[in-house]
Amino acid sequence: MTAERLQKLIAAAGLCSRRKAEQLLLDARVQVNGRIATLGDRADPEQDQICVDGRPLRRRDPARVLLLNKPQGVISSCHDPQGRPTVLDLIPAELRRGLHPVGRLDADSRGALLLTNQGAITLELTHPRYAHRKTYRVWVEGHPAPQILQQWRDGVHLDGLPSQPAEVICLRRAAGRCQLEVILREGRNRQIRRTADLLGHPVLDLQRTAIADLPLGSLPEGHWRALNKREWRDLMPAMGPSTTEPPQTR
């Protein structure tokens, strides 16, 4: 591992924010291999002993990205003040430290959701520059007319701003309902539900089936699997290629 700025390493270890870490350095409270460190110093946590107030810095957890098939009724959050089940409740306790959802699926929706323990990965995955497409299977009330589907494709006004164009096709029709495939490149709050309501065809069921080229596949609802580095780095071109690691599934 290459050397990194100490304030970044301290923040990544979960001790405090990067700004607070900078103050620790200014206050001469950080040592590297027994020497007082200063702002701007770098260290390699694999080789150097980093201490704050004389206590060794906890080693950074390895980067972890999980694909979860979120069930309906589960909150896309680390904590819920109302005591409802969260996505972390579906993950083994020994893997939860530092883990958080990347983006959201509302409680009434289900399907693909990524979780990671690395803030930098979250930033990369949610950066508008990459505009990752997200694919949904959506049952709506009624049978939307072709002009209604075209309105959805062209974009509608939500909160006073036009939504970006979407890909929308009808997959099948049943009595009083229709299943659509919707592909978005933006993620406004409850965007599909609000658009469907606006166009007069409320959502009956909403499932996210893929994030970029990463499908749910046969992953059962309520289960997760660990992505190998190749999979999650493929979602983030700026991070470059990496080697494949064996997957975990639960």
Secondary structure, DSSP 8 states (H G I E B T S, - for coil): ---EEHHHHHHHTTSS-HHHHHHHHHTT-EEETTEE--TT-EE-TTTS-EEETTEE--------EEEEEE-TT-BSSS--TT---BGGGGS-GGG-TT-EEES---TT-EEEEEEES-HHHHHHHH-TTT---EEEEEEEES---HHHHHHHHH--EETTEE----EEEEEEEETTEEEEEEEES---TTHHHHHHHHTT--EEEEEEEEETTEE-TT--TT-EEE--HHHHHHT-GGG--------EE-
